[in-house]
Amino acid sequence: MNRAAARGEQAGLGELGLAWCEARAEADSTNVEALRRAREGAAVPGLVLAASQRAGRGSRGRSWSSPVGGLWMTLLLEAPPAHLLPWLALAAGAAAAEAISTCTGAPVGVKWPNDLVLAGRKLGGILVEAAAGRAAVGLGVNVNNDPPPGIEAISLRPALGREVAVSDLAVACARGIMAGHARLLAGDTAAVAAAWRRHDVLCGRQVVLETRNGEQEITCLGMTGSGSLQYRRADGSLGEMRATSRSRLRLLPPG
């Protein structure tokens, strides 16, 4: 990260009351760096930013392409109680979608449980990990970088036809995620669920549910008050999927 960009980001993020903020030109993974700091007893809230990542990570151990031009950051926060930890990824996703939409005008949505989407394609994602009483909330967003090849991905720059200030997105997303985290610590899961529902792109849609036992088409019915995704099977019976499920949802092709 160049010095001017780092100064700009830290100036805006300084208004958030962070205990520390580290901006790096390159990191293996901002989550890995934040978790290292957690194990060393770092104060919270803290933030790691990187202009690029050598070994960015997504959910289920997938690699995450993280070139210069994107937003790659991890907030280190107080870990909520264990039963609320899955809610933190949902809160962060909804907050990021809201922040990006407000900053850019792009209609960013959330796809269960941790994807940010735009125009039906993956724009970014959330990865939450915990250690030493801390939660590392990682956020990756394709902003001015070319989207990675081989997957249905998209970046803000080609979608909007203009460059987007990564520093502005970092500030807005950090502010939103910290607010969602505060609601969780106060036990207000209803507010988190309401925020998620405002950006949910799957509610009412037919998708393919992929499990270890095969595939089936389902209709998504939205988030429940307990933080699960409710769906209807082809036979009319109902099911629920937790945010921690290893199952995967795949959008059906148009038509």
Residue pairs with C-beta under 8 A, 6 or more apart in sequence:
1 9
1 23
1 24
1 25
1 49
1 50
1 51
2 25
2 51
5 23
5 51
5 166
5 167
6 23
6 49
8 167
9 21
9 23
9 49
9 166
9 167
9 170
9 171
10 21
10 23
12 167
12 168
12 170
12 171
13 21
13 47
13 170
13 171
13 174
14 21
15 171
16 45
16 171
16 174
16 175
16 178
17 45
18 45
18 46
18 47
19 42
19 43
19 44
19 45
19 46
20 42
20 43
20 46
20 47
21 46
21 47
21 49
22 33
22 46
22 47
22 48
22 49
23 49
23 50
24 33
24 48
24 49
24 50
24 51
25 50
25 51
25 52
26 50
26 51
26 52
26 53
26 54
27 33
27 48
27 50
27 52
27 53
27 54
27 72
28 53
28 54
28 55
29 53
29 54
29 55
29 56
29 57
29 138
30 48
30 49
30 50
30 53
30 72
30 73
30 74
30 138
31 57
31 74
31 127
31 129
31 136
31 138
32 55
32 57
33 48
33 74
34 46
34 48
34 74
34 75
34 76
34 134
34 136
34 138
35 129
35 131
35 134
35 136
37 46
37 48
37 76
38 76
38 131
38 132
38 133
38 134
38 136
39 131
39 132
41 132
42 76
42 134
44 76
44 77
44 78
44 134
45 75
45 76
45 77
45 78
45 178
46 75
46 76
47 73
47 74
47 75
47 76
47 174
48 73
48 74
48 76
49 72
49 73
49 170
50 66
50 72
50 73
51 68
51 72
52 66
52 67
52 68
52 70
52 72
53 64
53 66
53 72
54 66
55 63
56 63
56 64
56 65
56 66
56 72
56 140
57 63
57 64
57 127
57 138
58 64
58 125
58 127
58 140
59 114
59 125
59 127
60 246
64 125
64 140
65 148
66 72
66 140
67 145
67 146
68 145
69 143
69 144
69 145
69 146
69 155
69 157
69 166
70 140
70 141
70 142
70 143
70 144
70 145
70 155
70 166
71 124
71 139
71 140
71 141
71 143
71 166
71 169
71 170
71 173
72 139
72 140
73 138
73 139
73 170
73 173
73 174
74 136
74 137
74 138
74 139
75 136
75 137
75 139
75 174
75 177
75 178
75 181
76 134
76 135
76 136
76 137
77 88
77 134
77 135
77 137
77 178
77 181
78 133
78 134
78 135
78 181
78 185
79 85
79 130
79 133
79 134
79 135
80 87
80 88
80 135
80 181
80 184
80 185
84 184
84 187
84 189
85 128
85 130
85 135
86 113
86 227
86 242
86 243
86 244
87 184
87 189
87 192
87 227
87 243
88 128
88 135
88 137
88 180
88 181
88 184
89 113
89 114
89 126
89 127
89 128
89 137
89 243
90 113
90 192
90 193
90 196
90 223
90 227
90 243
91 177
91 180
91 181
91 183
91 184
91 192
91 195
91 196
92 126
92 128
92 137
92 139
92 177
92 180
92 181
93 110
93 113
93 114
93 115
93 116
93 126
93 196
93 199
94 110
94 180
94 192
94 195
94 196
94 198
94 199
95 173
95 176
95 177
95 179
95 180
95 195
96 108
96 116
96 124
96 126
96 139
96 141
96 173
96 176
96 177
97 108
97 109
97 110
97 116
97 199
98 176
98 195
98 198
98 199
99 169
99 172
99 173
99 175
99 176
100 106
100 108
100 116
100 123
100 141
100 156
100 169
100 172
100 173
101 107
101 108
101 199
102 172
103 164
103 168
103 169
103 172
104 156
104 160
104 164
104 169
105 160
106 118
106 156
106 159
106 160
107 118
108 116
108 117
108 118
108 123
108 199
109 116
109 117
109 118
109 199
109 200
109 201
110 116
110 117
110 196
110 199
110 200
110 201
111 117
111 122
111 201
111 202
111 249
111 251
112 200
112 202
112 220
112 229
112 241
112 243
112 249
113 229
113 243
113 245
114 125
114 126
114 127
114 128
114 243
115 122
115 124
115 125
115 126
116 122
116 123
116 124
116 125
116 126
116 141
117 123
117 201
118 154
118 156
118 159
119 154
119 159
120 152
120 201
120 251
121 147
121 152
121 153
121 154
122 151
122 152
122 153
122 154
123 141
123 142
123 153
123 154
123 155
123 156
124 139
124 140
124 141
124 142
125 139
125 140
126 137
126 138
126 139
127 136
127 137
127 138
127 140
128 135
128 136
128 137
128 138
129 135
129 136
129 138
130 136
135 181
137 177
137 181
139 173
139 177
141 156
141 169
141 173
142 148
142 153
142 154
142 155
142 156
143 155
143 156
143 157
143 164
143 166
143 169
144 155
144 156
144 157
144 163
144 164
144 166
145 155
145 157
146 155
147 153
147 154
147 155
147 158
156 164
157 163
157 164
180 192
180 195
183 191
183 192
184 192
189 225
189 227
190 225
193 223
193 224
193 225
193 227
196 223
197 203
197 222
197 223
200 222
200 223
202 220
202 222
202 229
202 249
203 220
203 221
203 222
204 219
204 220
204 221
204 222
205 219
205 220
205 251
205 252
206 217
206 218
206 219
206 220
206 252
207 217
207 218
207 219
207 220
207 249
207 250
207 251
207 252
208 215
208 216
208 217
208 218
208 249
208 250
208 251
208 252
209 215
209 216
209 217
209 218
209 231
209 241
209 247
209 248
209 249
210 247
210 248
210 249
210 250
211 247
212 246
216 233
216 234
217 234
217 252
218 231
218 232
218 233
218 234
218 239
219 231
219 232
220 229
220 230
220 231
220 249
221 229
221 230
221 231
221 232
221 238
222 229
222 230
223 229
223 230
224 230
224 240
227 242
227 243
228 240
228 241
228 242
228 243
229 240
229 241
229 243
230 238
230 239
230 240
231 238
231 239
231 240
231 241
232 238
232 239
233 239
241 247
